[in-house]
Amino acid sequence: MSVSTLSFSIQKSLESKINQVDWDNLPFGKVFSDHMFLMEYRDGAWQEGSILPFAPIPMHPAMSAIHYGQTIFEGLKAYRWANGDVSIFRPDMNAKRFAQSAKRMCMPEVPEDIFIEAVRKLVEIDADWVTDKNGCSLYIRPFLFATDELVGIKPSDTYKFMIITSPVGAYYSEPVRVKIEEHYTRAAEGGVGRAKAAGNYGSSLYPAKQCQLEGFHQLVWTDAKEHKFIEESGTMNIVFQIGGKLITPTEDSDTILRGITKRSLIDLVLSWGIEVEERKVSVEEIITAAKNGTLEDAFGAGTAATIAQIAIIGYRDERLELPAMETRTLSNKIKEHMDAIKLGEIEDTFGWNLKV
Ligand SMILES: *Cc1c(COP(=O)(O)O)cnc(C)c1O
């Protein structure tokens, strides 16, 4: 990937907070690096972007984002390579998805080159915060929200596009227990499930909490109309393995978030000659396969964990156990290869890494 020549105004923080960080006990998403990016939209145009010391932002109590939810976000990561380089995984894909989310939420799109360069420059300035110590990486959180000071429902005329970054520890995901949800819905056809819109997450918290009370980690969302087809798992895309093939719900709908991890792993396994079916996946098919022992693997795919293997699928009153982790050769290999590409340990033949 190439780098554009855009420039932003830069105000450096006077003192770094990096020495206060306890790298051995990093809580997820609570520690922030020294700087943040801010760019405002007003009078029908994006203004000059700036990089500033990380700080709270003033907020009018009538700010429309907090009343009506015109808010979207992204999530991506930067990695420190063994040779000292810093690299960001596929920011162009996040830029595209951010623009699509903005469009759906009736917000101005951030031009993709500005998005990518803002992410890159911010990571460059806070490069000290990108460490491979303890398997850490730098989580990057771009977000866009409406800032009109008005309690009236209409698309805002003003917005803030911001980026903050947070060093995060290695994501050791224990195999997850998921439950197929047949009452609550994450997204409906015609809705905003395909956008990374804040409200999608707010509305999923209550149903997720109910399944956690039953001992599960997260829900497997099904279609809103009949609850017959599988869509996603929690905030990850979901992939199954039957007969050596990968099977995953088609993204050809408004209801499934088009994950970059899932798209990347599909490209990877296709290059290995493995068959992938992207189609509607029925609950019945998966339950039948789990019961007759043909369901070889099931896993979530997302930026946080890369791959989160599923140990148990709850369905109505049943708890179906999936094969032991040692037998999950393909998903283990996918995770290793994806992580190795991100860390520059093997050749990036797909051109996924943006060097900072
Ligand atoms: C962000 C997200 C994903 C995963 O997307 P990645 O680009 O792979 O991180 C999947 N589903 C939902 C609902 C998400 O919000």
The ligand as an SDF file (V2000), in Angstrom:
LIG
                    3D

 15 15  0  0  0  0  0  0  0  0999 V2000
  -16.2650   -5.3130   13.7560 C   0  0  0  0  0  0  0  0  0  0  0  0
  -17.2080   -6.4500   13.6330 C   0  0  0  0  0  0  0  0  0  0  0  0
  -16.8580   -7.6810   13.0370 C   0  0  0  0  0  0  0  0  0  0  0  0
  -15.4420   -8.0290   12.6520 C   0  0  0  0  0  0  0  0  0  0  0  0
  -14.9060   -7.1900   11.7220 O   0  0  0  0  0  0  0  0  0  0  0  0
  -13.3050   -7.1360   11.5240 P   0  0  0  0  0  0  0  0  0  0  0  0
  -13.1410   -6.1460   10.4480 O   0  0  0  0  0  0  0  0  0  0  0  0
  -12.8780   -8.4910   11.1450 O   0  0  0  0  0  0  0  0  0  0  0  0
  -12.7380   -6.7260   12.8440 O   0  0  0  0  0  0  0  0  0  0  0  0
  -17.8450   -8.6300   12.8540 C   0  0  0  0  0  0  0  0  0  0  0  0
  -19.1190   -8.4090   13.2580 N   0  0  0  0  0  0  0  0  0  0  0  0
  -19.4870   -7.2680   13.8610 C   0  0  0  0  0  0  0  0  0  0  0  0
  -20.8920   -7.0880   14.2610 C   0  0  0  0  0  0  0  0  0  0  0  0
  -18.5360   -6.2630   14.0740 C   0  0  0  0  0  0  0  0  0  0  0  0
  -18.8940   -5.1400   14.6780 O   0  0  0  0  0  0  0  0  0  0  0  0
  1  2  1  0
  2  3  1  0
  2 14  2  0
  3  4  1  0
  3 10  2  0
  4  5  1  0
  5  6  1  0
  6  7  2  0
  6  8  1  0
  6  9  1  0
 10 11  1  0
 11 12  2  0
 12 13  1  0
 12 14  1  0
 14 15  1  0
M  END
$$$$
